[in-house]
Amino acid sequence: MEGSIEKNIVSSLGTISEGKGGWKTELNLVSWNAREPKYDIRSWSADHEKMSKGITLTKEELISLKNLLNSIAL
């Protein structure tokens, strides 16, 4: 299929939240179009065939995000 995106979930790291219809916001290590895997946050259908828009991060970006979140006083 022209214009399709190839995805390979290399590692499922955890679920952040679960929404209606079984969709889950997850942190995964994903290879997009056979490229080097990146950390990925987005919502997925239960069968991982459909997905929402999300964000991909390198390891360095994920570490920076972790440090930023750790510095926030809740």
CHARMM internal coordinates of N, CA and C (Angstrom, degrees):
IC EDIT
DIST 1 N 1 CA 1.4499
DIST 1 CA 1 C 1.5288
ANGL 1 N 1 CA 1 C 108.78
DIST 1 C 2 N 1.2941
ANGL 1 CA 1 C 2 N 116.51
DIHE 1 N 1 CA 1 C 2 N 125.41
DIST 2 N 2 CA 1.4590
ANGL 1 C 2 N 2 CA 121.17
DIHE 1 CA 1 C 2 N 2 CA -179.78
DIST 2 CA 2 C 1.5248
ANGL 2 N 2 CA 2 C 110.38
DIHE 1 C 2 N 2 CA 2 C -69.94
DIST 2 C 3 N 1.3295
ANGL 2 CA 2 C 3 N 115.98
DIHE 2 N 2 CA 2 C 3 N 137.12
DIST 3 N 3 CA 1.4551
ANGL 2 C 3 N 3 CA 120.78
DIHE 2 CA 2 C 3 N 3 CA 178.70
DIST 3 CA 3 C 1.5145
ANGL 3 N 3 CA 3 C 114.51
DIHE 2 C 3 N 3 CA 3 C 82.45
DIST 3 C 4 N 1.3317
ANGL 3 CA 3 C 4 N 117.17
DIHE 3 N 3 CA 3 C 4 N 1.17
DIST 4 N 4 CA 1.4621
ANGL 3 C 4 N 4 CA 118.45
DIHE 3 CA 3 C 4 N 4 CA 179.70
DIST 4 CA 4 C 1.5292
ANGL 4 N 4 CA 4 C 109.95
DIHE 3 C 4 N 4 CA 4 C -79.31
DIST 4 C 5 N 1.3072
ANGL 4 CA 4 C 5 N 114.37
DIHE 4 N 4 CA 4 C 5 N 155.26
DIST 5 N 5 CA 1.4564
ANGL 4 C 5 N 5 CA 121.58
DIHE 4 CA 4 C 5 N 5 CA -179.17
DIST 5 CA 5 C 1.5253
ANGL 5 N 5 CA 5 C 108.04
DIHE 4 C 5 N 5 CA 5 C -108.14
DIST 5 C 6 N 1.3187
ANGL 5 CA 5 C 6 N 115.72
DIHE 5 N 5 CA 5 C 6 N 126.11
DIST 6 N 6 CA 1.4516
ANGL 5 C 6 N 6 CA 120.35
DIHE 5 CA 5 C 6 N 6 CA 177.09
DIST 6 CA 6 C 1.5156
ANGL 6 N 6 CA 6 C 108.73
DIHE 5 C 6 N 6 CA 6 C -85.94
DIST 6 C 7 N 1.3300
ANGL 6 CA 6 C 7 N 115.82
DIHE 6 N 6 CA 6 C 7 N 131.04
DIST 7 N 7 CA 1.4606
ANGL 6 C 7 N 7 CA 120.57
DIHE 6 CA 6 C 7 N 7 CA 179.67
DIST 7 CA 7 C 1.5192
ANGL 7 N 7 CA 7 C 109.93
DIHE 6 C 7 N 7 CA 7 C -129.27
DIST 7 C 8 N 1.3162
ANGL 7 CA 7 C 8 N 115.64
DIHE 7 N 7 CA 7 C 8 N 144.26
DIST 8 N 8 CA 1.4531
ANGL 7 C 8 N 8 CA 121.88
DIHE 7 CA 7 C 8 N 8 CA 174.67
DIST 8 CA 8 C 1.5184
ANGL 8 N 8 CA 8 C 107.40
DIHE 7 C 8 N 8 CA 8 C -139.19
DIST 8 C 9 N 1.3287
ANGL 8 CA 8 C 9 N 115.99
DIHE 8 N 8 CA 8 C 9 N 111.06
DIST 9 N 9 CA 1.4592
ANGL 8 C 9 N 9 CA 120.33
DIHE 8 CA 8 C 9 N 9 CA 177.21
DIST 9 CA 9 C 1.5261
ANGL 9 N 9 CA 9 C 106.85
DIHE 8 C 9 N 9 CA 9 C -77.96
DIST 9 C 10 N 1.3262
ANGL 9 CA 9 C 10 N 115.30
DIHE 9 N 9 CA 9 C 10 N 105.02
DIST 10 N 10 CA 1.4643
ANGL 9 C 10 N 10 CA 122.31
DIHE 9 CA 9 C 10 N 10 CA -176.96
DIST 10 CA 10 C 1.5274
ANGL 10 N 10 CA 10 C 110.21
DIHE 9 C 10 N 10 CA 10 C -73.66
DIST 10 C 11 N 1.3333
ANGL 10 CA 10 C 11 N 116.06
DIHE 10 N 10 CA 10 C 11 N -39.83
DIST 11 N 11 CA 1.4568
ANGL 10 C 11 N 11 CA 121.09
DIHE 10 CA 10 C 11 N 11 CA -178.41
DIST 11 CA 11 C 1.5225
ANGL 11 N 11 CA 11 C 109.99
DIHE 10 C 11 N 11 CA 11 C -152.98
DIST 11 C 12 N 1.3309
ANGL 11 CA 11 C 12 N 116.80
DIHE 11 N 11 CA 11 C 12 N 129.76
DIST 12 N 12 CA 1.4610
ANGL 11 C 12 N 12 CA 121.97
DIHE 11 CA 11 C 12 N 12 CA 174.25
DIST 12 CA 12 C 1.5265
ANGL 12 N 12 CA 12 C 106.96
DIHE 11 C 12 N 12 CA 12 C -90.50
DIST 12 C 13 N 1.3356
ANGL 12 CA 12 C 13 N 116.36
DIHE 12 N 12 CA 12 C 13 N 116.58
DIST 13 N 13 CA 1.4627
ANGL 12 C 13 N 13 CA 120.86
DIHE 12 CA 12 C 13 N 13 CA -173.69
DIST 13 CA 13 C 1.5225
ANGL 13 N 13 CA 13 C 113.53
DIHE 12 C 13 N 13 CA 13 C -95.83
DIST 13 C 14 N 1.3376
ANGL 13 CA 13 C 14 N 117.60
DIHE 13 N 13 CA 13 C 14 N -23.36
DIST 14 N 14 CA 1.4536
ANGL 13 C 14 N 14 CA 118.86
DIHE 13 CA 13 C 14 N 14 CA 177.16
DIST 14 CA 14 C 1.5086
ANGL 14 N 14 CA 14 C 113.40
DIHE 13 C 14 N 14 CA 14 C 160.27
DIST 14 C 15 N 1.3304
ANGL 14 CA 14 C 15 N 114.33
DIHE 14 N 14 CA 14 C 15 N 162.45
DIST 15 N 15 CA 1.4641
ANGL 14 C 15 N 15 CA 122.42
DIHE 14 CA 14 C 15 N 15 CA 177.88
DIST 15 CA 15 C 1.5133
ANGL 15 N 15 CA 15 C 109.10
DIHE 14 C 15 N 15 CA 15 C -100.51
DIST 15 C 16 N 1.3295
ANGL 15 CA 15 C 16 N 116.06
DIHE 15 N 15 CA 15 C 16 N 130.13
DIST 16 N 16 CA 1.4670
ANGL 15 C 16 N 16 CA 122.16
DIHE 15 CA 15 C 16 N 16 CA 178.56
DIST 16 CA 16 C 1.5236
ANGL 16 N 16 CA 16 C 109.88
DIHE 15 C 16 N 16 CA 16 C -88.22
DIST 16 C 17 N 1.3438
ANGL 16 CA 16 C 17 N 116.44
DIHE 16 N 16 CA 16 C 17 N -42.95
DIST 17 N 17 CA 1.4610
ANGL 16 C 17 N 17 CA 121.10
DIHE 16 CA 16 C 17 N 17 CA 178.75
DIST 17 CA 17 C 1.5240
ANGL 17 N 17 CA 17 C 109.45
DIHE 16 C 17 N 17 CA 17 C -159.65
DIST 17 C 18 N 1.3348
ANGL 17 CA 17 C 18 N 115.21
DIHE 17 N 17 CA 17 C 18 N 164.93
DIST 18 N 18 CA 1.4648
ANGL 17 C 18 N 18 CA 120.94
DIHE 17 CA 17 C 18 N 18 CA 176.82
DIST 18 CA 18 C 1.5122
ANGL 18 N 18 CA 18 C 109.08
DIHE 17 C 18 N 18 CA 18 C -126.26
DIST 18 C 19 N 1.3278
ANGL 18 CA 18 C 19 N 115.26
DIHE 18 N 18 CA 18 C 19 N 132.12
DIST 19 N 19 CA 1.4570
ANGL 18 C 19 N 19 CA 120.59
DIHE 18 CA 18 C 19 N 19 CA -179.06
DIST 19 CA 19 C 1.5133
ANGL 19 N 19 CA 19 C 111.78
DIHE 18 C 19 N 19 CA 19 C -109.34
DIST 19 C 20 N 1.3275
ANGL 19 CA 19 C 20 N 114.74
DIHE 19 N 19 CA 19 C 20 N -166.03
DIST 20 N 20 CA 1.4589
ANGL 19 C 20 N 20 CA 121.72
DIHE 19 CA 19 C 20 N 20 CA -179.44
DIST 20 CA 20 C 1.5254
ANGL 20 N 20 CA 20 C 110.78
DIHE 19 C 20 N 20 CA 20 C -65.62
DIST 20 C 21 N 1.3036
ANGL 20 CA 20 C 21 N 115.47
DIHE 20 N 20 CA 20 C 21 N 148.37
DIST 21 N 21 CA 1.4532
ANGL 20 C 21 N 21 CA 120.90
DIHE 20 CA 20 C 21 N 21 CA 174.71
DIST 21 CA 21 C 1.5133
ANGL 21 N 21 CA 21 C 114.38
DIHE 20 C 21 N 21 CA 21 C 71.51
DIST 21 C 22 N 1.3267
ANGL 21 CA 21 C 22 N 118.23
DIHE 21 N 21 CA 21 C 22 N 14.99
DIST 22 N 22 CA 1.4441
ANGL 21 C 22 N 22 CA 121.11
DIHE 21 CA 21 C 22 N 22 CA 176.70
DIST 22 CA 22 C 1.5167
ANGL 22 N 22 CA 22 C 115.44
DIHE 21 C 22 N 22 CA 22 C 85.22
DIST 22 C 23 N 1.3345
ANGL 22 CA 22 C 23 N 117.46
DIHE 22 N 22 CA 22 C 23 N 1.51
DIST 23 N 23 CA 1.4688
ANGL 22 C 23 N 23 CA 120.27
DIHE 22 CA 22 C 23 N 23 CA 177.35
DIST 23 CA 23 C 1.5151
ANGL 23 N 23 CA 23 C 109.17
DIHE 22 C 23 N 23 CA 23 C -69.64
DIST 23 C 24 N 1.3245
ANGL 23 CA 23 C 24 N 116.38
DIHE 23 N 23 CA 23 C 24 N 137.21
DIST 24 N 24 CA 1.4651
ANGL 23 C 24 N 24 CA 121.66
DIHE 23 CA 23 C 24 N 24 CA -179.16
DIST 24 CA 24 C 1.5229
ANGL 24 N 24 CA 24 C 109.87
DIHE 23 C 24 N 24 CA 24 C -126.04
DIST 24 C 25 N 1.3316
ANGL 24 CA 24 C 25 N 115.54
DIHE 24 N 24 CA 24 C 25 N 136.99
DIST 25 N 25 CA 1.4600
ANGL 24 C 25 N 25 CA 120.76
DIHE 24 CA 24 C 25 N 25 CA 170.87
DIST 25 CA 25 C 1.5172
ANGL 25 N 25 CA 25 C 106.05
DIHE 24 C 25 N 25 CA 25 C -85.78
DIST 25 C 26 N 1.3463
ANGL 25 CA 25 C 26 N 115.25
DIHE 25 N 25 CA 25 C 26 N 121.93
DIST 26 N 26 CA 1.4523
ANGL 25 C 26 N 26 CA 120.48
DIHE 25 CA 25 C 26 N 26 CA -171.73
DIST 26 CA 26 C 1.5274
ANGL 26 N 26 CA 26 C 111.89
DIHE 25 C 26 N 26 CA 26 C -128.17
DIST 26 C 27 N 1.3229
ANGL 26 CA 26 C 27 N 115.29
DIHE 26 N 26 CA 26 C 27 N 155.75
DIST 27 N 27 CA 1.4588
ANGL 26 C 27 N 27 CA 122.30
DIHE 26 CA 26 C 27 N 27 CA 167.40
DIST 27 CA 27 C 1.5183
ANGL 27 N 27 CA 27 C 106.07
DIHE 26 C 27 N 27 CA 27 C -105.82
DIST 27 C 28 N 1.3315
ANGL 27 CA 27 C 28 N 116.23
DIHE 27 N 27 CA 27 C 28 N 118.21
DIST 28 N 28 CA 1.4594
ANGL 27 C 28 N 28 CA 122.63
DIHE 27 CA 27 C 28 N 28 CA -179.30
DIST 28 CA 28 C 1.5162
ANGL 28 N 28 CA 28 C 109.93
DIHE 27 C 28 N 28 CA 28 C -132.67
DIST 28 C 29 N 1.3129
ANGL 28 CA 28 C 29 N 115.67
DIHE 28 N 28 CA 28 C 29 N 160.96
DIST 29 N 29 CA 1.4528
ANGL 28 C 29 N 29 CA 122.47
DIHE 28 CA 28 C 29 N 29 CA 169.01
DIST 29 CA 29 C 1.5247
ANGL 29 N 29 CA 29 C 105.50
DIHE 28 C 29 N 29 CA 29 C -100.38
DIST 29 C 30 N 1.3483
ANGL 29 CA 29 C 30 N 116.22
DIHE 29 N 29 CA 29 C 30 N 114.98
DIST 30 N 30 CA 1.4639
ANGL 29 C 30 N 30 CA 121.02
DIHE 29 CA 29 C 30 N 30 CA -170.99
DIST 30 CA 30 C 1.5259
ANGL 30 N 30 CA 30 C 110.53
DIHE 29 C 30 N 30 CA 30 C -125.78
DIST 30 C 31 N 1.3319
ANGL 30 CA 30 C 31 N 114.55
DIHE 30 N 30 CA 30 C 31 N 136.86
DIST 31 N 31 CA 1.4596
ANGL 30 C 31 N 31 CA 121.48
DIHE 30 CA 30 C 31 N 31 CA 171.06
DIST 31 CA 31 C 1.5234
ANGL 31 N 31 CA 31 C 107.49
DIHE 30 C 31 N 31 CA 31 C -98.95
DIST 31 C 32 N 1.3354
ANGL 31 CA 31 C 32 N 116.36
DIHE 31 N 31 CA 31 C 32 N 119.25
DIST 32 N 32 CA 1.4624
ANGL 31 C 32 N 32 CA 122.19
DIHE 31 CA 31 C 32 N 32 CA 179.11
DIST 32 CA 32 C 1.5245
ANGL 32 N 32 CA 32 C 108.83
DIHE 31 C 32 N 32 CA 32 C -101.51
DIST 32 C 33 N 1.3251
ANGL 32 CA 32 C 33 N 117.20
DIHE 32 N 32 CA 32 C 33 N 127.02
DIST 33 N 33 CA 1.4664
ANGL 32 C 33 N 33 CA 122.86
DIHE 32 CA 32 C 33 N 33 CA 178.47
DIST 33 CA 33 C 1.5250
ANGL 33 N 33 CA 33 C 112.03
DIHE 32 C 33 N 33 CA 33 C 52.07
DIST 33 C 34 N 1.3353
ANGL 33 CA 33 C 34 N 116.00
DIHE 33 N 33 CA 33 C 34 N 42.98
DIST 34 N 34 CA 1.4670
ANGL 33 C 34 N 34 CA 124.34
DIHE 33 CA 33 C 34 N 34 CA 176.14
DIST 34 CA 34 C 1.5327
ANGL 34 N 34 CA 34 C 113.26
DIHE 33 C 34 N 34 CA 34 C 61.90
DIST 34 C 35 N 1.3247
ANGL 34 CA 34 C 35 N 116.80
DIHE 34 N 34 CA 34 C 35 N 22.18
DIST 35 N 35 CA 1.4714
ANGL 34 C 35 N 35 CA 120.72
DIHE 34 CA 34 C 35 N 35 CA 176.28
DIST 35 CA 35 C 1.5181
ANGL 35 N 35 CA 35 C 109.59
DIHE 34 C 35 N 35 CA 35 C -89.67
DIST 35 C 36 N 1.3501
ANGL 35 CA 35 C 36 N 115.12
DIHE 35 N 35 CA 35 C 36 N 174.93
DIST 36 N 36 CA 1.4542
ANGL 35 C 36 N 36 CA 120.75
DIHE 35 CA 35 C 36 N 36 CA 178.30
DIST 36 CA 36 C 1.5261
ANGL 36 N 36 CA 36 C 109.58
DIHE 35 C 36 N 36 CA 36 C -58.69
DIST 36 C 37 N 1.3405
ANGL 36 CA 36 C 37 N 117.77
DIHE 36 N 36 CA 36 C 37 N 135.38
DIST 37 N 37 CA 1.4689
ANGL 36 C 37 N 37 CA 120.31
DIHE 36 CA 36 C 37 N 37 CA -178.28
DIST 37 CA 37 C 1.5281
ANGL 37 N 37 CA 37 C 112.38
DIHE 36 C 37 N 37 CA 37 C -61.51
DIST 37 C 38 N 1.3384
ANGL 37 CA 37 C 38 N 114.41
DIHE 37 N 37 CA 37 C 38 N 145.91
DIST 38 N 38 CA 1.4611
ANGL 37 C 38 N 38 CA 121.86
DIHE 37 CA 37 C 38 N 38 CA 175.24
DIST 38 CA 38 C 1.5230
ANGL 38 N 38 CA 38 C 108.03
DIHE 37 C 38 N 38 CA 38 C -130.06
DIST 38 C 39 N 1.3238
ANGL 38 CA 38 C 39 N 115.04
DIHE 38 N 38 CA 38 C 39 N 158.79
DIST 39 N 39 CA 1.4538
ANGL 38 C 39 N 39 CA 120.58
DIHE 38 CA 38 C 39 N 39 CA 175.55
DIST 39 CA 39 C 1.5211
ANGL 39 N 39 CA 39 C 107.99
DIHE 38 C 39 N 39 CA 39 C -74.01
DIST 39 C 40 N 1.3192
ANGL 39 CA 39 C 40 N 116.18
DIHE 39 N 39 CA 39 C 40 N 138.75
DIST 40 N 40 CA 1.4567
ANGL 39 C 40 N 40 CA 121.12
DIHE 39 CA 39 C 40 N 40 CA -168.89
DIST 40 CA 40 C 1.5268
ANGL 40 N 40 CA 40 C 110.00
DIHE 39 C 40 N 40 CA 40 C -138.67
DIST 40 C 41 N 1.3346
ANGL 40 CA 40 C 41 N 115.55
DIHE 40 N 40 CA 40 C 41 N 129.86
DIST 41 N 41 CA 1.4704
ANGL 40 C 41 N 41 CA 121.53
DIHE 40 CA 40 C 41 N 41 CA 176.17
DIST 41 CA 41 C 1.5236
ANGL 41 N 41 CA 41 C 107.13
DIHE 40 C 41 N 41 CA 41 C -118.69
DIST 41 C 42 N 1.3278
ANGL 41 CA 41 C 42 N 116.66
DIHE 41 N 41 CA 41 C 42 N 119.47
DIST 42 N 42 CA 1.4641
ANGL 41 C 42 N 42 CA 122.29
DIHE 41 CA 41 C 42 N 42 CA 176.92
DIST 42 CA 42 C 1.5220
ANGL 42 N 42 CA 42 C 109.13
DIHE 41 C 42 N 42 CA 42 C -168.27
DIST 42 C 43 N 1.3349
ANGL 42 CA 42 C 43 N 115.84
DIHE 42 N 42 CA 42 C 43 N 169.27
DIST 43 N 43 CA 1.4618
ANGL 42 C 43 N 43 CA 121.79
DIHE 42 CA 42 C 43 N 43 CA 176.12
DIST 43 CA 43 C 1.5206
ANGL 43 N 43 CA 43 C 109.38
DIHE 42 C 43 N 43 CA 43 C -91.01
DIST 43 C 44 N 1.3344
ANGL 43 CA 43 C 44 N 114.88
DIHE 43 N 43 CA 43 C 44 N 140.78
DIST 44 N 44 CA 1.4563
ANGL 43 C 44 N 44 CA 122.54
DIHE 43 CA 43 C 44 N 44 CA -179.66
DIST 44 CA 44 C 1.5250
ANGL 44 N 44 CA 44 C 109.70
DIHE 43 C 44 N 44 CA 44 C -127.82
DIST 44 C 45 N 1.3259
ANGL 44 CA 44 C 45 N 116.02
DIHE 44 N 44 CA 44 C 45 N 146.79
DIST 45 N 45 CA 1.4604
ANGL 44 C 45 N 45 CA 120.43
DIHE 44 CA 44 C 45 N 45 CA 170.48
DIST 45 CA 45 C 1.5294
ANGL 45 N 45 CA 45 C 107.93
DIHE 44 C 45 N 45 CA 45 C -68.61
DIST 45 C 46 N 1.3187
ANGL 45 CA 45 C 46 N 116.66
DIHE 45 N 45 CA 45 C 46 N 165.93
DIST 46 N 46 CA 1.4669
ANGL 45 C 46 N 46 CA 121.24
DIHE 45 CA 45 C 46 N 46 CA -176.05
DIST 46 CA 46 C 1.5302
ANGL 46 N 46 CA 46 C 112.18
DIHE 45 C 46 N 46 CA 46 C -57.82
DIST 46 C 47 N 1.3366
ANGL 46 CA 46 C 47 N 117.86
DIHE 46 N 46 CA 46 C 47 N -34.45
DIST 47 N 47 CA 1.4661
ANGL 46 C 47 N 47 CA 121.12
DIHE 46 CA 46 C 47 N 47 CA -178.60
DIST 47 CA 47 C 1.5312
ANGL 47 N 47 CA 47 C 113.45
DIHE 46 C 47 N 47 CA 47 C -92.93
DIST 47 C 48 N 1.3271
ANGL 47 CA 47 C 48 N 117.14
DIHE 47 N 47 CA 47 C 48 N 3.33
DIST 48 N 48 CA 1.4700
ANGL 47 C 48 N 48 CA 123.91
DIHE 47 CA 47 C 48 N 48 CA -179.26
DIST 48 CA 48 C 1.5289
ANGL 48 N 48 CA 48 C 113.45
DIHE 47 C 48 N 48 CA 48 C 61.05
DIST 48 C 49 N 1.3332
ANGL 48 CA 48 C 49 N 116.58
DIHE 48 N 48 CA 48 C 49 N 21.31
DIST 49 N 49 CA 1.4677
ANGL 48 C 49 N 49 CA 119.87
DIHE 48 CA 48 C 49 N 49 CA 176.97
DIST 49 CA 49 C 1.5276
ANGL 49 N 49 CA 49 C 111.35
DIHE 48 C 49 N 49 CA 49 C -87.83
DIST 49 C 50 N 1.3243
ANGL 49 CA 49 C 50 N 117.04
DIHE 49 N 49 CA 49 C 50 N -28.74
DIST 50 N 50 CA 1.4644
ANGL 49 C 50 N 50 CA 121.93
DIHE 49 CA 49 C 50 N 50 CA 179.39
DIST 50 CA 50 C 1.5160
ANGL 50 N 50 CA 50 C 108.68
DIHE 49 C 50 N 50 CA 50 C -117.47
DIST 50 C 51 N 1.3515
ANGL 50 CA 50 C 51 N 115.05
DIHE 50 N 50 CA 50 C 51 N 149.99
DIST 51 N 51 CA 1.4558
ANGL 50 C 51 N 51 CA 119.67
DIHE 50 CA 50 C 51 N 51 CA -178.37
DIST 51 CA 51 C 1.5112
ANGL 51 N 51 CA 51 C 110.22
DIHE 50 C 51 N 51 CA 51 C -146.74
DIST 51 C 52 N 1.3269
ANGL 51 CA 51 C 52 N 115.74
DIHE 51 N 51 CA 51 C 52 N 158.87
DIST 52 N 52 CA 1.4587
ANGL 51 C 52 N 52 CA 121.67
DIHE 51 CA 51 C 52 N 52 CA 174.73
DIST 52 CA 52 C 1.5228
ANGL 52 N 52 CA 52 C 108.80
DIHE 51 C 52 N 52 CA 52 C -93.02
DIST 52 C 53 N 1.3158
ANGL 52 CA 52 C 53 N 115.81
DIHE 52 N 52 CA 52 C 53 N 177.37
DIST 53 N 53 CA 1.4592
ANGL 52 C 53 N 53 CA 119.32
DIHE 52 CA 52 C 53 N 53 CA 169.46
DIST 53 CA 53 C 1.5204
ANGL 53 N 53 CA 53 C 107.32
DIHE 52 C 53 N 53 CA 53 C -65.99
DIST 53 C 54 N 1.3197
ANGL 53 CA 53 C 54 N 116.02
DIHE 53 N 53 CA 53 C 54 N 151.61
DIST 54 N 54 CA 1.4527
ANGL 53 C 54 N 54 CA 119.21
DIHE 53 CA 53 C 54 N 54 CA -177.97
DIST 54 CA 54 C 1.5093
ANGL 54 N 54 CA 54 C 110.77
DIHE 53 C 54 N 54 CA 54 C -152.58
DIST 54 C 55 N 1.3182
ANGL 54 CA 54 C 55 N 114.61
DIHE 54 N 54 CA 54 C 55 N -162.62
DIST 55 N 55 CA 1.4552
ANGL 54 C 55 N 55 CA 121.56
DIHE 54 CA 54 C 55 N 55 CA -179.68
DIST 55 CA 55 C 1.5281
ANGL 55 N 55 CA 55 C 108.43
DIHE 54 C 55 N 55 CA 55 C -133.01
DIST 55 C 56 N 1.3357
ANGL 55 CA 55 C 56 N 115.49
DIHE 55 N 55 CA 55 C 56 N 137.19
DIST 56 N 56 CA 1.4578
ANGL 55 C 56 N 56 CA 120.44
DIHE 55 CA 55 C 56 N 56 CA 174.96
DIST 56 CA 56 C 1.5193
ANGL 56 N 56 CA 56 C 108.55
DIHE 55 C 56 N 56 CA 56 C -113.03
DIST 56 C 57 N 1.3310
ANGL 56 CA 56 C 57 N 114.82
DIHE 56 N 56 CA 56 C 57 N 142.71
DIST 57 N 57 CA 1.4545
ANGL 56 C 57 N 57 CA 121.31
DIHE 56 CA 56 C 57 N 57 CA -175.83
DIST 57 CA 57 C 1.5263
ANGL 57 N 57 CA 57 C 110.45
DIHE 56 C 57 N 57 CA 57 C -133.87
DIST 57 C 58 N 1.3269
ANGL 57 CA 57 C 58 N 116.13
DIHE 57 N 57 CA 57 C 58 N 142.72
DIST 58 N 58 CA 1.4580
ANGL 57 C 58 N 58 CA 120.03
DIHE 57 CA 57 C 58 N 58 CA 170.01
DIST 58 CA 58 C 1.5257
ANGL 58 N 58 CA 58 C 107.63
DIHE 57 C 58 N 58 CA 58 C -73.69
DIST 58 C 59 N 1.3186
ANGL 58 CA 58 C 59 N 117.02
DIHE 58 N 58 CA 58 C 59 N 170.83
DIST 59 N 59 CA 1.4597
ANGL 58 C 59 N 59 CA 120.54
DIHE 58 CA 58 C 59 N 59 CA 177.31
DIST 59 CA 59 C 1.5197
ANGL 59 N 59 CA 59 C 110.49
DIHE 58 C 59 N 59 CA 59 C -59.55
DIST 59 C 60 N 1.3293
ANGL 59 CA 59 C 60 N 116.80
DIHE 59 N 59 CA 59 C 60 N -42.22
DIST 60 N 60 CA 1.4665
ANGL 59 C 60 N 60 CA 121.33
DIHE 59 CA 59 C 60 N 60 CA -179.85
DIST 60 CA 60 C 1.5324
ANGL 60 N 60 CA 60 C 111.09
DIHE 59 C 60 N 60 CA 60 C -63.42
DIST 60 C 61 N 1.3261
ANGL 60 CA 60 C 61 N 117.15
DIHE 60 N 60 CA 60 C 61 N -40.97
DIST 61 N 61 CA 1.4734
ANGL 60 C 61 N 61 CA 120.66
DIHE 60 CA 60 C 61 N 61 CA 178.33
DIST 61 CA 61 C 1.5244
ANGL 61 N 61 CA 61 C 110.64
DIHE 60 C 61 N 61 CA 61 C -66.70
DIST 61 C 62 N 1.3356
ANGL 61 CA 61 C 62 N 117.34
DIHE 61 N 61 CA 61 C 62 N -39.02
DIST 62 N 62 CA 1.4645
ANGL 61 C 62 N 62 CA 120.73
DIHE 61 CA 61 C 62 N 62 CA 178.54
DIST 62 CA 62 C 1.5278
ANGL 62 N 62 CA 62 C 110.68
DIHE 61 C 62 N 62 CA 62 C -63.96
DIST 62 C 63 N 1.3260
ANGL 62 CA 62 C 63 N 116.79
DIHE 62 N 62 CA 62 C 63 N -40.79
DIST 63 N 63 CA 1.4665
ANGL 62 C 63 N 63 CA 120.82
DIHE 62 CA 62 C 63 N 63 CA 177.37
DIST 63 CA 63 C 1.5302
ANGL 63 N 63 CA 63 C 110.43
DIHE 62 C 63 N 63 CA 63 C -63.28
DIST 63 C 64 N 1.3310
ANGL 63 CA 63 C 64 N 117.31
DIHE 63 N 63 CA 63 C 64 N -42.24
DIST 64 N 64 CA 1.4706
ANGL 63 C 64 N 64 CA 120.98
DIHE 63 CA 63 C 64 N 64 CA 177.71
DIST 64 CA 64 C 1.5150
ANGL 64 N 64 CA 64 C 110.75
DIHE 63 C 64 N 64 CA 64 C -62.63
DIST 64 C 65 N 1.3392
ANGL 64 CA 64 C 65 N 117.54
DIHE 64 N 64 CA 64 C 65 N -41.65
DIST 65 N 65 CA 1.4645
ANGL 64 C 65 N 65 CA 121.28
DIHE 64 CA 64 C 65 N 65 CA 178.32
DIST 65 CA 65 C 1.5246
ANGL 65 N 65 CA 65 C 109.97
DIHE 64 C 65 N 65 CA 65 C -63.84
DIST 65 C 66 N 1.3306
ANGL 65 CA 65 C 66 N 117.09
DIHE 65 N 65 CA 65 C 66 N -43.40
DIST 66 N 66 CA 1.4701
ANGL 65 C 66 N 66 CA 121.12
DIHE 65 CA 65 C 66 N 66 CA 178.23
DIST 66 CA 66 C 1.5228
ANGL 66 N 66 CA 66 C 110.63
DIHE 65 C 66 N 66 CA 66 C -58.82
DIST 66 C 67 N 1.3211
ANGL 66 CA 66 C 67 N 116.95
DIHE 66 N 66 CA 66 C 67 N -45.91
DIST 67 N 67 CA 1.4604
ANGL 66 C 67 N 67 CA 120.88
DIHE 66 CA 66 C 67 N 67 CA 179.94
DIST 67 CA 67 C 1.5229
ANGL 67 N 67 CA 67 C 111.29
DIHE 66 C 67 N 67 CA 67 C -63.84
DIST 67 C 68 N 1.3353
ANGL 67 CA 67 C 68 N 116.77
DIHE 67 N 67 CA 67 C 68 N -40.37
DIST 68 N 68 CA 1.4625
ANGL 67 C 68 N 68 CA 120.94
DIHE 67 CA 67 C 68 N 68 CA 177.89
DIST 68 CA 68 C 1.5274
ANGL 68 N 68 CA 68 C 110.53
DIHE 67 C 68 N 68 CA 68 C -63.14
DIST 68 C 69 N 1.3274
ANGL 68 CA 68 C 69 N 116.91
DIHE 68 N 68 CA 68 C 69 N -46.70
DIST 69 N 69 CA 1.4662
ANGL 68 C 69 N 69 CA 120.08
DIHE 68 CA 68 C 69 N 69 CA 179.96
DIST 69 CA 69 C 1.5233
ANGL 69 N 69 CA 69 C 111.41
DIHE 68 C 69 N 69 CA 69 C -63.85
DIST 69 C 70 N 1.3314
ANGL 69 CA 69 C 70 N 117.00
DIHE 69 N 69 CA 69 C 70 N -38.02
DIST 70 N 70 CA 1.4664
ANGL 69 C 70 N 70 CA 120.09
DIHE 69 CA 69 C 70 N 70 CA 178.04
DIST 70 CA 70 C 1.5302
ANGL 70 N 70 CA 70 C 112.29
DIHE 69 C 70 N 70 CA 70 C -65.02
DIST 70 C 71 N 1.3321
ANGL 70 CA 70 C 71 N 117.10
DIHE 70 N 70 CA 70 C 71 N -25.51
DIST 71 N 71 CA 1.4665
ANGL 70 C 71 N 71 CA 120.41
DIHE 70 CA 70 C 71 N 71 CA -178.38
DIST 71 CA 71 C 1.5185
ANGL 71 N 71 CA 71 C 113.22
DIHE 70 C 71 N 71 CA 71 C -84.55
DIST 71 C 72 N 1.3064
ANGL 71 CA 71 C 72 N 117.95
DIHE 71 N 71 CA 71 C 72 N -9.27
DIST 72 N 72 CA 1.4600
ANGL 71 C 72 N 72 CA 121.77
DIHE 71 CA 71 C 72 N 72 CA -179.22
DIST 72 CA 72 C 1.5320
ANGL 72 N 72 CA 72 C 109.16
DIHE 71 C 72 N 72 CA 72 C -82.56
DIST 72 C 73 N 1.3161
ANGL 72 CA 72 C 73 N 115.61
DIHE 72 N 72 CA 72 C 73 N 123.49
DIST 73 N 73 CA 1.4696
ANGL 72 C 73 N 73 CA 119.98
DIHE 72 CA 72 C 73 N 73 CA 177.14
DIST 73 CA 73 C 1.5244
ANGL 73 N 73 CA 73 C 109.14
DIHE 72 C 73 N 73 CA 73 C -84.53
DIST 73 C 74 N 1.3082
ANGL 73 CA 73 C 74 N 116.87
DIHE 73 N 73 CA 73 C 74 N 119.38
DIST 74 N 74 CA 1.4677
ANGL 73 C 74 N 74 CA 121.32
DIHE 73 CA 73 C 74 N 74 CA 179.62
DIST 74 CA 74 C 1.5005
ANGL 74 N 74 CA 74 C 111.14
DIHE 73 C 74 N 74 CA 74 C -104.18
END
COOR INIT
IC SEED 1 N 1 CA 1 C
IC BUILD
